[in-house]
Amino acid sequence: MSDALGGSQPAFEQIVRRYQRPVISVIVRMTGDRTQAEDLAQETFVKAFRSLKSFDSTRRLSSWLFRIAHNTTLDALRRLKPEVVELEDLSEGDPRRDPAAPAAPDPLEQAALGAALNRSLLSLRPDYRAAIALRYDQQLPFDEIGQILGVPEVTARTYVHRARKELARSLASLGWTPSR
C-alpha cells in the first residue's frame, strides 16, 4: 500500500486488480450498463491514481475508491438524459407469481424477477441505487456507506430503507409480491 501511495504504478495495479470487480459492480447498479460501468471504473482508477497524495491512510482504501466511483458515476449520470421506458415494455410476459407454485425456483421466473428488479433499481435515484449496491452487493456497514456517499450514517440508513420501500412498490406494480 505504501508503495502505491508513493506513486508506484505496479503497486497501484495490484490495487486495481483487487478492487476492480467491486467498483464495477457498484457502478453497474448505479448505471444499469456494464460497458459504461467498465469505462467509469477505469476513469475512477485514473482519478484515484492521480489523487494518491490526498488519500488519508487512516481511512479504508475501499471507502475512498467507492467514493471516487460514486462521484464519477453521478457526474456521468448528470451528463446523460434518462432512458424512457414504455409501460408496455415493463409488462411483457406477465411475471406474476402463482401462490400455488412449487417451492423450487423456476429459472424463467427467476430471470423475469431479475429483469424486473434491474428495471426497478434503475428507477431509483442514483444515491439510493448506490446505497443498495454498497449494502447488499458489497455488504458494507452503514457508517462506511455514509462515508462513501458523503452523508451521515443515519442518512445512509434512510437511503437504504427508502430504496427498499421504492423497490417493493415498483416490483408490486409489476406484479411481483413477496412470498409469505
C-alpha positions in Angstrom: 0.0 0.0 0.0 2.8 2.4 0.9 4.4 1.7 -2.5 1.2 2.6 -4.2 0.8 5.8 -2.2 4.4 6.7 -3.2 3.2 6.6 -6.9 4.4 3.1 -7.8 2.4 2.0 -10.9 2.9 -1.7 -10.3 1.8 -1.4 -6.7 -1.3 0.6 -7.8 -2.0 -2.1 -10.5 -2.4 -4.6 -7.6 -5.0 -2.3 -6.0 -6.8 -2.1 -9.3 -6.9 -5.9 -9.6 -8.2 -6.2 -6.0 -11.0 -3.6 -6.3 -11.9 -3.6 -10.0 -14.8 -6.1 -9.7 -16.4 -4.5 -6.6 -16.1 -1.0 -8.1 -17.6 -2.1 -11.4 -20.4 -3.9 -9.5 -21.4 -0.8 -7.7 -21.3 1.3 -10.9 -23.3 -1.3 -12.8 -26.0 -1.0 -10.1 -26.0 2.8 -10.5 -26.0 2.9 -14.3 -27.5 -0.4 -15.4 -24.9 -0.6 -18.2 -21.9 -2.9 -17.9 -20.0 -1.2 -20.7 -20.5 2.2 -19.2 -19.6 0.8 -15.8 -16.3 -0.5 -17.1 -15.5 2.8 -18.6 -16.4 4.7 -15.4 -14.4 2.2 -13.3 -11.3 2.9 -15.5 -12.0 6.7 -15.0 -12.3 6.0 -11.3 -8.9 4.3 -11.0 -7.2 7.0 -13.1 -8.6 9.7 -10.8 -7.6 7.6 -7.8 -4.0 7.2 -9.1 -3.8 11.0 -9.7 -5.1 11.7 -6.2 -3.0 9.2 -4.3 -1.3 12.0 -2.4 -4.7 13.2 -1.0 -5.5 9.7 0.4 -5.9 9.7 4.2 -4.2 6.5 5.3 -6.2 6.4 8.5 -9.3 5.6 6.4 -10.2 2.5 4.4 -8.9 2.3 0.9 -12.1 0.7 -0.3 -14.2 3.5 1.0 -12.0 6.1 -0.7 -12.3 4.2 -4.0 -16.0 3.7 -3.7 -16.4 7.4 -3.0 -14.5 8.3 -6.2 -16.5 5.7 -8.1 -19.8 7.1 -6.7 -18.9 10.7 -7.6 -17.6 9.8 -11.1 -20.8 7.9 -11.8 -23.0 10.7 -10.6 -21.2 13.1 -12.8 -21.7 10.8 -15.8 -25.4 10.3 -15.0 -25.9 14.1 -14.8 -24.5 14.4 -18.3 -26.9 11.7 -19.7 -30.6 12.0 -20.4 -32.5 9.4 -18.5 -33.8 6.5 -20.6 -37.6 6.4 -21.1 -39.1 3.0 -20.6 -42.6 2.4 -22.1 -45.2 0.8 -19.8 -45.8 -1.9 -22.4 -42.2 -3.0 -22.1 -42.4 -3.4 -18.4 -45.4 -5.8 -18.6 -44.0 -8.2 -21.2 -44.5 -11.8 -20.2 -46.7 -11.0 -17.1 -44.2 -12.1 -14.4 -46.9 -12.5 -11.7 -46.2 -15.0 -9.0 -48.5 -18.0 -8.6 -49.2 -18.6 -4.9 -49.5 -22.4 -5.7 -46.1 -22.5 -7.4 -43.7 -25.2 -6.1 -41.0 -24.2 -3.6 -38.2 -24.9 -6.2 -37.4 -21.7 -8.0 -38.3 -21.7 -11.7 -35.3 -20.4 -13.8 -37.5 -18.5 -16.1 -39.3 -16.9 -13.2 -36.0 -16.0 -11.6 -34.8 -14.4 -14.8 -38.0 -12.4 -15.1 -37.7 -11.3 -11.5 -34.1 -10.4 -12.1 -35.1 -8.3 -15.1 -37.9 -6.6 -13.1 -35.5 -5.9 -10.2 -33.0 -4.3 -12.5 -35.7 -2.1 -14.1 -36.8 -1.2 -10.6 -33.3 -0.4 -9.5 -32.8 1.9 -12.5 -35.9 3.8 -11.5 -34.3 4.7 -8.1 -32.4 8.0 -7.7 -28.6 7.4 -8.0 -27.9 7.8 -4.3 -30.4 5.2 -3.4 -29.0 2.8 -6.1 -25.5 3.3 -4.7 -26.6 2.7 -1.1 -28.4 -0.5 -2.1 -25.4 -1.7 -4.1 -22.9 -0.9 -1.3 -25.1 -2.5 1.4 -26.2 -5.7 -0.4 -23.6 -6.3 -3.1 -20.6 -5.2 -1.1 -22.0 -5.9 2.4 -20.7 -2.7 3.8 -21.8 -1.3 7.1 -23.9 1.9 7.2 -21.2 4.1 8.6 -18.9 3.2 5.7 -21.8 3.7 3.2 -22.3 7.1 4.7 -18.6 8.0 4.3 -18.6 6.8 0.7 -21.8 8.8 -0.2 -20.7 11.8 1.9 -23.7 11.7 4.2 -24.2 10.8 7.9 -24.7 7.2 8.9 -28.4 7.8 9.7 -28.9 9.2 6.1 -27.2 6.1 4.6 -29.7 4.0 6.6 -32.5 6.2 5.4 -31.4 5.8 1.8 -31.4 2.0 2.1 -34.7 2.0 3.8 -36.4 4.3 1.3 -34.8 2.4 -1.6 -36.1 -0.9 -0.3 -39.6 0.6 0.0 -39.4 2.1 -3.5 -38.2 -1.3 -4.9 -41.0 -3.1 -3.2 -43.6 -0.7 -4.5 -42.1 -0.8 -8.0 -41.9 -4.6 -8.1 -45.5 -4.8 -6.8 -46.6 -2.6 -9.6 -45.0 -5.1 -12.0 -46.9 -7.9 -10.4 -44.3 -9.2 -8.0 -45.4 -9.6 -4.5 -43.4 -11.0 -1.6 -44.0 -14.7 -0.8 -45.3 -15.3 2.7 
